[in-house]
Amino acid sequence: MSLLDNTILFVKKKLENAEGGHDWFHIERVYKNALLIAKGEPCDITIVQLGALLHDIADSKFNGGDETVGPRIARTFLESENVDEPTIAHVINIIENISYKGGNFEKEFSSKELDILQDADRLDAIGAIGIARAFNYGGFKNRTIYHPKIAPKITMSKDEYKNSDSPTLNHFYEKLLLLKDKMNTPTGKRIAEARHIFMQNYLSQFYAEWEGER
């Protein structure tokens, strides 16, 4: 089988019991987003494919906050597949720099492939699926859906963001509604615009229902 086929099988197996917002289907959606964005960008498609498939192989949220687990697992797998070191290093750099981390995280690595994959991953965090993922994770962490007296904290350090247990609706203001303006590529920006509007409409409906207005 090909490297791509083996990677898909590896990721499916590794994530078979993952939380619903970070499972194989999340990976598959990011993979599809990445391929769509890559059509309009000069890039190494193999890096894009491998980065998409391995970017969340061990999210630090589910590993005690340890950000080294995912890159380590990805490297071990790619080495077992005899992938060349430059490709491995590029994929690892993508995994280490793709996450939002409170929005004030300075990337220590830059590439067109990272730009593509960051957009692809962020698109899955907004719109209809982004809303579903937010509430799924909030339920997984037993968080309050909404609390009128707990205001969103827009400016957070990386550690504050990682350790936040605020109501799920606050996450819209702390991350989801900010992503539209953080997209890297023309395709990513175009898709994000429509998904952003969907979230704004959802919030309007949410607050109206909360107040018993409709």
C-alpha positions as CSV (number, residue, x, y, z in Angstrom):
1,M,0.0,0.0,0.0
2,S,1.0,3.6,-0.5
3,L,2.3,6.0,2.2
4,L,-1.0,7.8,2.0
5,D,-3.0,4.7,2.5
6,N,-0.9,3.6,5.4
7,T,-1.1,7.0,7.1
8,I,-4.9,6.9,6.8
9,L,-5.1,3.5,8.4
10,F,-2.7,4.5,11.1
11,V,-4.7,7.7,12.0
12,K,-8.1,5.9,11.9
13,K,-6.8,3.3,14.3
14,K,-5.1,5.8,16.6
15,L,-8.3,8.0,16.8
16,E,-10.9,5.3,16.9
17,N,-11.9,6.2,20.5
18,A,-11.3,10.0,20.3
19,E,-13.7,12.7,21.4
20,G,-16.2,13.5,18.7
21,G,-14.7,16.9,17.7
22,H,-11.2,15.6,17.4
23,D,-11.8,12.1,15.8
24,W,-11.1,10.7,12.4
25,F,-14.0,12.6,10.8
26,H,-12.4,15.9,12.0
27,I,-9.1,14.7,10.3
28,E,-11.0,13.8,7.1
29,R,-12.7,17.2,6.9
30,V,-9.5,19.0,7.4
31,Y,-7.9,16.8,4.8
32,K,-10.7,17.7,2.3
33,N,-10.4,21.4,3.2
34,A,-6.7,21.3,2.7
35,L,-6.9,19.7,-0.7
36,L,-9.5,22.4,-1.8
37,I,-7.3,25.2,-0.6
38,A,-4.1,23.7,-2.1
39,K,-5.6,23.8,-5.6
40,G,-5.0,27.5,-5.6
41,E,-1.6,27.6,-3.9
42,P,1.9,26.6,-5.0
43,C,2.8,23.8,-2.5
44,D,4.1,20.3,-1.9
45,I,0.9,18.3,-1.9
46,T,2.5,15.4,-0.1
47,I,3.4,17.6,2.8
48,V,-0.2,19.0,2.8
49,Q,-1.6,15.5,2.8
50,L,0.6,14.1,5.5
51,G,0.2,17.3,7.6
52,A,-3.5,17.2,7.4
53,L,-3.7,13.5,8.4
54,L,-1.2,13.8,11.3
55,H,-1.9,17.3,12.6
56,D,-4.1,16.1,15.5
57,I,-2.7,12.6,16.1
58,A,-2.4,13.4,19.8
59,D,-4.0,16.7,20.7
60,S,-2.4,18.1,23.8
61,K,-5.8,18.7,25.3
62,F,-6.2,15.0,25.7
63,N,-2.6,14.4,26.8
64,G,-2.3,16.4,30.0
65,G,-1.3,19.5,28.0
66,D,1.8,17.8,26.7
67,E,2.5,19.3,23.2
68,T,5.4,16.9,22.5
69,V,3.2,13.8,22.2
70,G,1.7,14.4,18.8
71,P,5.0,15.3,17.1
72,R,6.7,12.3,18.7
73,I,4.0,9.9,17.5
74,A,4.0,11.4,14.0
75,R,7.8,11.2,13.7
76,T,7.9,7.5,14.9
77,F,5.3,6.6,12.3
78,L,6.9,8.5,9.4
79,E,10.3,7.0,10.2
80,S,8.7,3.5,10.2
81,E,7.5,4.3,6.7
82,N,11.0,5.4,5.6
83,V,9.9,8.9,4.8
84,D,12.9,11.2,4.1
85,E,14.0,13.5,6.9
86,P,13.2,16.9,5.2
87,T,9.6,15.7,4.8
88,I,9.4,14.5,8.4
89,A,10.8,17.7,9.7
90,H,8.4,19.8,7.7
91,V,5.4,17.8,8.9
92,I,6.5,18.0,12.5
93,N,6.9,21.7,12.2
94,I,3.4,21.9,10.9
95,I,2.0,19.9,13.9
96,E,3.9,22.1,16.3
97,N,2.7,25.4,14.9
98,I,-0.8,24.8,13.5
99,S,-2.8,25.3,16.7
100,Y,-4.6,28.5,17.7
101,K,-3.3,28.6,21.4
102,G,-5.2,31.7,22.4
103,G,-4.4,33.7,19.2
104,N,-1.2,35.3,20.6
105,F,1.1,32.4,19.8
106,E,4.1,33.4,17.6
107,K,4.7,30.7,15.0
108,E,8.3,29.5,15.0
109,F,8.0,28.1,11.5
110,S,6.5,29.3,8.3
111,S,5.7,27.6,5.0
112,K,3.0,27.7,2.4
113,E,1.9,24.2,3.5
114,L,1.5,25.4,7.1
115,D,-0.6,28.3,5.8
116,I,-2.9,25.9,3.9
117,L,-3.3,23.5,6.8
118,Q,-3.8,26.2,9.4
119,D,-6.7,27.5,7.3
120,A,-8.1,24.0,6.7
121,D,-8.0,23.3,10.4
122,R,-9.5,26.6,11.4
123,L,-12.4,26.2,8.8
124,D,-13.4,23.1,10.7
125,A,-13.7,25.2,13.9
126,I,-16.3,27.6,12.5
127,G,-19.6,27.5,10.7
128,A,-22.2,24.8,11.4
129,I,-19.6,22.1,12.2
130,G,-17.6,24.4,14.3
131,I,-20.7,25.2,16.4
132,A,-21.3,21.4,16.8
133,R,-17.7,20.7,17.7
134,A,-17.7,23.5,20.3
135,F,-20.8,22.2,22.1
136,N,-19.7,18.6,21.8
137,Y,-16.3,19.5,23.5
138,G,-18.1,21.6,26.1
139,G,-20.3,18.7,27.0
140,F,-17.3,16.4,27.1
141,K,-15.8,18.8,29.6
142,N,-19.1,19.2,31.5
143,R,-19.0,23.0,30.9
144,T,-22.0,25.3,31.2
145,I,-23.6,26.2,27.8
146,Y,-24.0,29.9,28.6
147,H,-23.9,32.0,31.7
148,P,-25.0,35.7,31.3
149,K,-22.8,36.8,34.2
150,I,-19.6,35.2,33.0
151,A,-18.1,37.4,30.3
152,P,-15.8,36.2,27.6
153,K,-12.1,36.8,28.2
154,I,-10.9,38.0,24.8
155,T,-7.2,38.5,25.7
156,M,-5.6,35.4,27.2
157,S,-2.1,34.0,27.5
158,K,-1.4,30.6,26.0
159,D,-1.7,29.0,29.4
160,E,-4.9,30.8,30.3
161,Y,-6.4,29.7,27.0
162,K,-5.4,26.1,27.5
163,N,-6.8,26.0,31.1
164,S,-10.0,27.9,30.5
165,D,-13.2,26.3,31.7
166,S,-15.6,29.1,30.7
167,P,-19.0,28.5,29.3
168,T,-19.1,27.1,25.7
169,L,-20.7,30.2,24.3
170,N,-17.8,32.3,25.4
171,H,-15.6,30.2,23.1
172,F,-17.3,32.0,20.2
173,Y,-15.8,35.3,21.3
174,E,-12.6,33.9,22.6
175,K,-11.7,32.1,19.4
176,L,-14.4,31.2,16.7
177,L,-15.4,34.7,15.7
178,L,-11.8,35.8,15.6
179,L,-10.7,33.2,13.0
180,K,-12.1,34.9,9.9
181,D,-9.5,37.6,10.2
182,K,-6.7,35.1,10.8
183,M,-7.0,33.1,7.6
184,N,-3.9,32.9,5.4
185,T,-5.1,32.1,1.9
186,P,-7.7,33.6,-0.5
187,T,-9.8,30.4,-0.5
188,G,-9.6,30.1,3.2
189,K,-10.8,33.7,3.6
190,R,-13.6,33.2,1.2
191,I,-15.0,30.1,2.9
192,A,-14.4,31.6,6.4
193,E,-16.5,34.7,5.5
194,A,-19.6,32.6,4.9
195,R,-19.1,30.4,7.9
196,H,-18.6,33.5,10.1
197,I,-21.9,35.0,9.0
198,F,-23.6,31.7,9.8
199,M,-22.2,31.8,13.4
200,Q,-23.3,35.4,13.8
201,N,-26.9,34.4,12.8
202,Y,-26.8,31.5,15.2
203,L,-25.8,33.7,18.1
204,S,-28.6,36.1,17.3
205,Q,-31.1,33.3,17.4
206,F,-29.5,31.8,20.5
207,Y,-29.9,35.1,22.5
208,A,-33.4,35.6,21.2
209,E,-34.4,32.2,22.4
210,W,-32.6,32.6,25.7
211,E,-34.6,35.8,26.4
212,G,-37.9,34.2,25.2
213,E,-38.3,36.6,22.3
214,R,-38.9,34.0,19.6
